[in-house]
Amino acid sequence: MYTLLLVDDEEATLLGLSAIDWGDLGITTILSASSVNEALELLESNIVHVVVTDIRMPGQSGIDLLIEMNKRQYSTKGILLSGYAEFEYAKQAIRVHAVDYLLKPCSDEELLISVEGVLKKWKEEESQDTERQNMLLELSKKPVFIGGILLRNWKVNKTEVEHIQRQIDEYQLPIKIDSQCYWVGIYNELLKEGALIEHEVQSELSSIGFPIMLMEDPCTVTILLIVQNEELFNGKKELLNHQIIKLKQRLSMKLKTTTVVEITDCFTFWPNVMEQINQVKHSIEKAKQVGNKSSSETLVERAKQYVRLNLHSYPTLQGAADKLQVHSAYLSKIFKEISGENFSDYTHQLKMEHAVYLLVHTNQRVIKVAESLGYSDSSYFIKVFKKYFNKTPQEFRNR
């Protein structure tokens, strides 16, 4: 299973080393060389797992052999043997990445223990490489969920920033240490089908950034959304809010029950990512503890749904009150108490958010955008848009 290469200029030493019972360590092939050049030829034509080499040999030394192995980027592990207990040799052994350094004469047991330790490192690296290849394969199939494996590991273990950066690079994730991110938390009692949530998240959020998902229990999903076009946000969350609303609607419709969605403020990925996930999970827990919403909350939710469904016209307080069969003054009062904003402000906000979406994602003329939002007068639409964003629609589109 493993191959061992013995290197020493003394034939008697090679014979003695070859006679050791290496079979118990899983070593099935033993090669021997009497010089560095001969050893390199064997390394070139064989997969060698461990090299045990004397340091002092005529011509090139065992240290020269390990240096050349490093240059050629062989994965072979090296153990150096020396009859000279000099500190300088130990320092050189460290510099050439020798796994172990033994003084001659060493016992068979001592050498066996050393080689066994080296093979253990081999097995660990093979296991890590297999895991890495499997993850890369899965990443190509399911890019949303694979990042969750890393996120879960970072959350559980105290991870240094250098290690995180190596993993990000290795798994080709579109994250930088200073990437701008949001956590989006989703809760639904029927949220058990991973494929469903993955499809909906990709459909609604991939136009904004790269979503990485953690599904830590059957009813809750947390999504790390890495912003990939910061200009889309312009210091606000209009476009994100619009997509979140659509995602919530789609999930609620497919699952036929209310979906809770919470969003953090924008933050820099590291080291804030774990602190922020706790915040969004805390928000979800608070929403869950509320349980069945009061009739007032339900009324406000239905009023907001009326606005969302009628953005193409001009949803009014009276229209919502008529639809919900309540008095407009009562709806206005409850809406303000529950949501913290006036009905008209909420309507205006959603119209502006949807206007941003149409300007960014379509080639519709400004007049058509205005008409699709219920503005019969495009000049009035331009005026209110500029007041809200401090830019005309065309200026916003041309940023």
SETIDREN-648090 format. One line per field, with one value per residue (C-alpha): residue number from 1; x, y, z. Coordinates in nm, 4 decimals, decimal comma, always signed. Layout:
k <- c(NUM/...) .
px <- c(X/...) .
py <- c(Y/...) .
pz <- c(Z/...) .
***
This chain:
k <- c(1/2/3/4/5/6/7/8/9/10/11/12/13/14/15/16/17/18/19/20/21/22/23/24/25/26/27/28/29/30/31/32/33/34/35/36/37/38/39/40/41/42/43/44/45/46/47/48/49/50/51/52/53/54/55/56/57/58/59/60/61/62/63/64/65/66/67/68/69/70/71/72/73/74/75/76/77/78/79/80/81/82/83/84/85/86/87/88/89/90/91/92/93/94/95/96/97/98/99/100/101/102/103/104/105/106/107/108/109/110/111/112/113/114/115/116/117/118/119/120/121/122/123/124/125/126/127/128/129/130/131/132/133/134/135/136/137/138/139/140/141/142/143/144/145/146/147/148/149/150/151/152/153/154/155/156/157/158/159/160/161/162/163/164/165/166/167/168/169/170/171/172/173/174/175/176/177/178/179/180/181/182/183/184/185/186/187/188/189/190/191/192/193/194/195/196/197/198/199/200/201/202/203/204/205/206/207/208/209/210/211/212/213/214/215/216/217/218/219/220/221/222/223/224/225/226/227/228/229/230/231/232/233/234/235/236/237/238/239/240/241/242/243/244/245/246/247/248/249/250/251/252/253/254/255/256/257/258/259/260/261/262/263/264/265/266/267/268/269/270/271/272/273/274/275/276/277/278/279/280/281/282/283/284/285/286/287/288/289/290/291/292/293/294/295/296/297/298/299/300/301/302/303/304/305/306/307/308/309/310/311/312/313/314/315/316/317/318/319/320/321/322/323/324/325/326/327/328/329/330/331/332/333/334/335/336/337/338/339/340/341/342/343/344/345/346/347/348/349/350/351/352/353/354/355/356/357/358/359/360/361/362/363/364/365/366/367/368/369/370/371/372/373/374/375/376/377/378/379/380/381/382/383/384/385/386/387/388/389/390/391/392/393/394/395/396/397/398/399) .
px <- c(+0,0000/+0,2868/+0,6325/+0,9491/+1,2768/+1,5997/+1,9041/+2,2559/+2,5959/+2,6835/+2,5472/+2,5486/+2,3306/+2,0832/+2,0619/+2,0045/+1,7309/+1,5650/+1,5551/+1,3335/+0,9774/+0,7981/+0,4900/+0,3012/+0,2990/+0,1382/+0,4641/+0,4570/+0,7390/+1,0934/+1,3311/+1,6953/+1,9473/+2,3135/+2,3237/+2,1057/+2,0983/+1,9892/+1,7230/+1,5866/+1,5625/+1,3542/+1,1364/+1,0784/+0,9488/+0,7712/+0,5130/+0,7130/+0,5467/+0,8473/+1,2202/+1,4643/+1,8010/+2,1421/+2,2669/+2,6375/+2,7069/+2,9785/+2,8813/+2,5330/+2,3873/+2,0510/+1,9635/+2,0390/+1,7979/+1,5149/+1,5843/+1,5505/+1,2347/+1,0849/+1,1794/+1,0089/+0,7084/+0,7030/+0,4549/+0,7030/+0,7834/+1,1465/+1,3233/+1,6915/+1,9485/+2,2798/+2,5658/+2,6576/+2,4660/+2,5205/+2,2620/+2,3378/+2,2050/+1,8848/+1,8351/+1,8917/+1,6456/+1,3787/+1,4501/+1,4056/+1,0795/+1,2084/+0,9341/+1,1833/+1,5558/+1,7148/+2,0659/+2,2556/+2,2728/+1,8993/+1,7070/+1,4673/+1,1822/+1,2748/+1,2825/+0,9553/+0,7858/+0,9164/+0,7974/+0,4623/+0,4192/+0,4988/+0,2439/-0,0149/+0,0439/+0,0005/-0,3335/-0,4550/-0,3572/-0,5192/-0,8391/-0,8350/-0,7686/-1,0585/-1,2872/-1,1723/-1,2351/-1,5791/-1,6659/-1,5494/-1,7618/-2,0629/-1,9936/-2,0328/-2,3702/-2,5138/-2,3245/-2,5749/-2,5526/-2,1853/-2,0706/-2,2769/-2,0334/-1,7560/-1,9730/-2,0804/-1,7167/-1,6150/-1,8995/-1,8102/-1,4318/-1,2161/-1,0748/-0,7865/-0,8416/-0,5526/-0,7122/-1,0471/-0,8889/-0,7176/-1,0498/-1,2288/-0,9630/-0,9528/-1,3276/-1,3493/-1,6150/-1,6804/-1,6022/-1,3312/-1,2446/-1,3842/-1,6888/-2,0137/-2,2829/-2,6313/-2,7751/-3,1269/-3,3158/-3,6193/-3,8583/-4,1585/-4,3035/-4,3201/-3,9735/-3,8341/-3,7659/-3,4090/-3,4424/-3,7404/-3,5720/-3,2509/-3,4362/-3,6347/-3,3294/-3,1306/-3,4219/-3,4773/-3,1364/-2,8706/-2,9272/-2,8047/-2,5229/-2,3982/-2,6192/-2,4677/-2,7162/-2,7164/-3,0087/-2,9536/-3,3013/-3,5918/-3,7823/-3,5089/-3,2669/-3,0061/-2,8585/-2,5297/-2,5777/-2,2460/-2,3041/-2,1467/-2,2605/-2,2573/-2,3835/-2,7225/-2,7702/-2,6730/-2,6602/-3,0159/-3,1779/-3,4472/-3,3575/-3,2854/-3,6135/-3,7987/-3,6433/-3,7031/-4,0705/-4,0919/-3,9090/-4,1423/-4,4472/-4,3286/-4,2467/-4,5728/-4,7662/-4,5910/-4,5972/-4,9467/-4,8541/-4,6946/-4,3165/-4,1072/-3,8134/-3,5582/-3,2646/-2,9593/-2,7995/-2,5091/-2,1812/-1,8228/-1,7787/-1,4965/-1,4955/-1,8613/-2,0291/-2,0856/-2,2053/-2,4530/-2,5920/-2,6751/-2,8631/-3,0746/-3,1458/-3,2480/-3,4878/-3,6372/-3,6809/-3,8615/-4,0903/-4,1578/-4,2389/-4,5107/-4,6936/-5,0332/-5,0490/-5,3173/-5,6044/-5,4470/-5,1167/-5,2998/-5,4960/-5,1775/-5,0164/-5,3203/-5,3091/-4,9411/-5,0216/-5,2912/-5,0305/-4,7813/-5,0391/-5,1603/-4,8388/-4,9231/-5,2194/-5,2263/-5,3172/-5,4925/-5,5861/-5,9528/-5,9026/-5,7303/-6,0016/-6,2740/-6,0911/-6,0477/-6,3974/-6,2867/-6,3123/-6,0236/-5,9601/-5,9345/-5,6972/-5,4814/-5,4539/-5,3775/-5,1318/-4,9325/-4,9376/-4,8259/-4,5817/-4,4523/-4,5167/-4,8061/-4,9884/-4,8961/-4,5255/-4,5227/-4,6890/-4,4459/-4,1466/-4,2551/-4,3181/-3,9690/-3,8129/-3,9952/-3,8940/-3,5298/-3,5786/-3,7280/-3,4579/-3,1790/-3,3192/-3,5151/-3,4677/-3,8095/-3,8242/-3,8820/-4,2328/-4,3164/-4,1708/-4,3926/-4,7000/-4,6299/-4,6329/-4,9606/-4,8186/-5,0143/-4,7828/-4,4196/-4,2897/-4,4544/-4,2953/-3,9539/-4,0101/-4,1012/-3,8217/-3,5629/-3,6929/-3,6555/-3,3146/-3,1681/-3,1309/-3,3599/-3,4534/-3,2220/-2,9347/-2,9922/-2,9864/-2,6703/-2,4656) .
py <- c(+0,0000/+0,2378/+0,2678/+0,3361/+0,4623/+0,4016/+0,6141/+0,5486/+0,5150/+0,2147/-0,1142/-0,2832/-0,0069/-0,0405/-0,4154/-0,3705/-0,1112/-0,3252/-0,6222/-0,4386/-0,5739/-0,2861/-0,4911/-0,4104/-0,0423/-0,1241/-0,0749/-0,3197/-0,1819/-0,1006/+0,0789/+0,1574/+0,4046/+0,4694/+0,8326/+1,1401/+1,1043/+0,7429/+0,8369/+1,1143/+0,8706/+0,6361/+0,9238/+1,0271/+0,6853/+0,5721/+0,7037/+0,7109/+0,7913/+0,8063/+0,8614/+0,7625/+0,9110/+0,9469/+1,3054/+1,2465/+1,0854/+1,1459/+1,4254/+1,5459/+1,5033/+1,3884/+1,7540/+1,8206/+1,5385/+1,6934/+2,0358/+1,8902/+1,7023/+2,0324/+2,2027/+1,9293/+1,9513/+1,5817/+1,4944/+1,2425/+1,2830/+1,2808/+1,1421/+1,2307/+1,0013/+1,1320/+1,0021/+1,3557/+1,5100/+1,8631/+2,1357/+2,2735/+1,9553/+1,9801/+2,3382/+2,2353/+1,9492/+2,1963/+2,4243/+2,1421/+2,0281/+1,6943/+1,5250/+1,3739/+1,3784/+1,0724/+1,0137/+0,7030/+0,4440/+0,4331/+0,1209/-0,0526/+0,0333/+0,4026/+0,4124/+0,2189/+0,4665/+0,7571/+0,6087/+0,5199/+0,8865/+0,9960/+0,7540/+0,8880/+1,2329/+1,0805/+0,9293/+1,2582/+1,4484/+1,1864/+1,2123/+1,5929/+1,5797/+1,3379/+1,5614/+1,8661/+1,6958/+1,5815/+1,9326/+2,0822/+1,8270/+1,9158/+2,2861/+2,2432/+2,0771/+2,2788/+2,6068/+2,7407/+2,4715/+2,3737/+2,7003/+2,6107/+2,3326/+2,5874/+2,8402/+2,5787/+2,4847/+2,8504/+2,8978/+2,5984/+2,6309/+2,9294/+2,9986/+3,2293/+3,4753/+3,3293/+2,9834/+3,1254/+3,3033/+2,9806/+2,7942/+3,0692/+3,0510/+2,6729/+2,6300/+2,9225/+3,1075/+3,4673/+3,6100/+3,8486/+3,9254/+4,2769/+4,1693/+4,3464/+4,1007/+4,0579/+3,7758/+3,6793/+3,4538/+3,2530/+3,0591/+2,8522/+2,5536/+2,3623/+2,4617/+2,1082/+2,0675/+2,1835/+2,1692/+2,4051/+2,6721/+2,6443/+2,6998/+2,9955/+3,1595/+3,1319/+3,2623/+3,5730/+3,6596/+3,5526/+3,8718/+4,0692/+3,8568/+3,5104/+3,3296/+3,0738/+2,8807/+2,7187/+2,4910/+2,4128/+2,2835/+2,1734/+2,5009/+2,7682/+2,8718/+3,1453/+3,2874/+3,4743/+3,7048/+3,8347/+4,1599/+4,1366/+4,4690/+4,7272/+4,9993/+4,8283/+4,9242/+5,2909/+5,3007/+5,1661/+4,8223/+4,8974/+4,6264/+4,3707/+4,4480/+4,4087/+4,0671/+3,9593/+4,0488/+3,8352/+3,5485/+3,5661/+3,5711/+3,2741/+3,0643/+3,1533/+3,0670/+2,7334/+2,6300/+2,7726/+2,9284/+3,2524/+3,2794/+3,4891/+3,6720/+3,8826/+4,0816/+4,2328/+4,5609/+4,5453/+4,4352/+4,3469/+3,9701/+3,9021/+3,9084/+4,0165/+3,7210/+3,5115/+3,8024/+3,9005/+3,5491/+3,5464/+3,8718/+3,7446/+3,4180/+3,6161/+3,8188/+3,4977/+3,3583/+3,6740/+3,6450/+3,2783/+3,3584/+3,5958/+3,2896/+3,3616/+3,7242/+3,9491/+4,0497/+4,3968/+4,2538/+4,0314/+4,3302/+4,5292/+4,2332/+4,2053/+4,5801/+4,5528/+4,2615/+4,4724/+4,7422/+4,4923/+4,3391/+4,6755/+4,8672/+4,8785/+5,1020/+5,3423/+5,1630/+5,3975/+5,3790/+5,3859/+5,1088/+4,8914/+4,9656/+4,8718/+4,5508/+4,4575/+4,5759/+4,8177/+5,1932/+5,3844/+5,5883/+5,2679/+5,1081/+5,4210/+5,4192/+5,0461/+5,0571/+5,3316/+5,1581/+4,8189/+4,9116/+5,2416/+5,4250/+5,5806/+5,3844/+5,6450/+5,6352/+5,2567/+5,2720/+5,5370/+5,3369/+5,0216/+5,2157/+5,3653/+5,0242/+4,8704/+5,1622/+5,0903/+4,7257/+4,8123/+5,0683/+4,8243/+4,5027/+4,6180/+4,8467/+5,0046/+5,3740/+5,5970/+5,6776/+5,3047/+5,2582/+5,5429/+5,3903/+5,0452/+5,2056/+5,3883/+5,7322/+5,8782/+6,1802/+6,0769/+6,4221/+6,3892/+6,0429/+6,1908/+6,4639/+6,2289/+5,9859/+6,2631/+6,3837/+6,0305/+5,9383/+6,2802/+6,1587/+6,1461/+5,7973/+5,8361/+5,9552/+5,6569/+5,4171/+5,5716/+5,5584) .
pz <- c(+0,0000/+0,0832/-0,0741/+0,1247/-0,0256/+0,1712/+0,0792/+0,2131/+0,0509/+0,2682/+0,1283/+0,4693/+0,6130/+0,3239/+0,3758/+0,7482/+0,6966/+0,4291/+0,6661/+0,9170/+0,9266/+0,7508/+0,6612/+0,9814/+0,8752/+0,5417/+0,3481/+0,0576/-0,1588/-0,0451/-0,2799/-0,2108/-0,3514/-0,2743/-0,3934/-0,4346/-0,8135/-0,7911/-0,5373/-0,7623/-1,0536/-0,8381/-0,7187/-1,0782/-1,1798/-0,8605/-0,6169/-0,2949/+0,0351/+0,2683/+0,2163/+0,4903/+0,3977/+0,5531/+0,5666/+0,5051/+0,1682/-0,0919/-0,3288/-0,2482/+0,1011/+0,2288/+0,2854/-0,0839/-0,1679/+0,0372/-0,1121/-0,4640/-0,3630/-0,2440/-0,5713/-0,7710/-0,5373/-0,4530/-0,1808/-0,0387/+0,3316/+0,4429/+0,7496/+0,7969/+0,9648/+1,0887/+1,2961/+1,3950/+1,6851/+1,5633/+1,6032/+1,2560/+1,0954/+1,2966/+1,1794/+0,8165/+0,8576/+0,9681/+0,6732/+0,4198/+0,5848/+0,7132/+0,9128/+1,1558/+1,2379/+1,3986/+1,5275/+1,4192/+1,5423/+1,6067/+1,6986/+1,4603/+1,6980/+1,6969/+1,3174/+1,2889/+1,5240/+1,3170/+0,9859/+1,1423/+1,2411/+0,8872/+0,7408/+0,9838/+0,8349/+0,4898/+0,5857/+0,7336/+0,4204/+0,1966/+0,4010/+0,3807/+0,0076/-0,0458/+0,1594/-0,0375/-0,3708/-0,2576/-0,1462/-0,4746/-0,6584/-0,4448/-0,4896/-0,8650/-0,8059/-0,5161/-0,4702/-0,2185/+0,0476/+0,0222/+0,1759/+0,4773/+0,5589/+0,5908/+0,7735/+1,0246/+1,0833/+1,1269/+1,3709/+1,5877/+1,5789/+1,6614/+1,3173/+1,2283/+0,9460/+0,7442/+0,7569/+0,6504/+0,3553/+0,2470/+0,2587/+0,0669/-0,2044/-0,2042/-0,2458/-0,4884/-0,2907/-0,3999/-0,0554/+0,0554/+0,4133/+0,3567/+0,1508/+0,2337/+0,3455/+0,4856/+0,6893/+0,5841/+0,8228/+0,7106/+0,9330/+0,8351/+1,0195/+0,6906/+0,5706/+0,5494/+0,1798/+0,1150/-0,2625/-0,2521/-0,0412/-0,2431/-0,5708/-0,4381/-0,2798/-0,6000/-0,8051/-0,5932/-0,4460/-0,6970/-0,8992/-0,5979/-0,4638/-0,3811/-0,1263/+0,1111/+0,3196/+0,6610/+0,7438/+1,1107/+1,1847/+0,9619/+0,9990/+0,9898/+0,7185/+0,7516/+0,4328/+0,4107/+0,1122/-0,0215/-0,2098/-0,5545/-0,6979/-0,4225/-0,6574/-0,6613/-0,2980/-0,3130/+0,0649/+0,0910/+0,0883/-0,1708/-0,4165/-0,1448/+0,0293/-0,2991/-0,3607/-0,0005/-0,0356/-0,3495/-0,1785/+0,1209/-0,1042/-0,3092/-0,0041/+0,1691/-0,1446/-0,2014/+0,1637/+0,2136/+0,5478/+0,6695/+0,6360/+0,8764/+0,7158/+0,9077/+0,7633/+0,9320/+0,8379/+0,5933/+0,7589/+0,6707/+0,6443/+0,8891/+1,1856/+1,2079/+1,0361/+1,3487/+1,5599/+1,2906/+1,2466/+1,6163/+1,5722/+1,2841/+1,4689/+1,7758/+1,5601/+1,4231/+1,7729/+1,8807/+1,5797/+1,6613/+2,0248/+1,9144/+1,7854/+1,6436/+1,5461/+1,6837/+1,4593/+1,4289/+1,3050/+1,0605/+0,9356/+0,8753/+0,6961/+0,4684/+0,4025/+0,3050/+0,0790/-0,0865/-0,1548/-0,2989/-0,5280/-0,6548/-0,7145/-1,0865/-1,0101/-0,7184/-0,3948/-0,1552/+0,2083/+0,1134/-0,1420/+0,1180/+0,3754/+0,1276/+0,0381/+0,4050/+0,5002/+0,7731/+0,8172/+0,6588/+0,9773/+1,1815/+0,9288/+0,9251/+1,3055/+1,3341/+1,0444/+1,2145/+1,5550/+1,4239/+1,1466/+1,2835/+0,9554/+0,7695/+0,5020/+0,2400/+0,3379/+0,3096/-0,0304/-0,1510/-0,0261/-0,2100/-0,5293/-0,5153/-0,4421/-0,7357/-0,9559/-0,8694/-0,9621/-1,3023/-1,3774/-1,2902/-1,4375/-1,7434/-2,0401/-2,0005/-2,0759/-1,7756/-1,8959/-1,9015/-1,5525/-1,4327/-1,5957/-1,4467/-1,1018/-1,1552/-1,2393/-1,5298/-1,5373/-1,5923/-1,5009/-1,1601/-1,1200/-1,2033/-0,9479/-0,6611/-0,7573/-0,7472/-0,4119/-0,2701/-0,4200/-0,4966/-0,8574/-1,1561/-1,2798/-1,5784/-1,3596/-1,1306/-1,4255/-1,5712/-1,2500) .
***
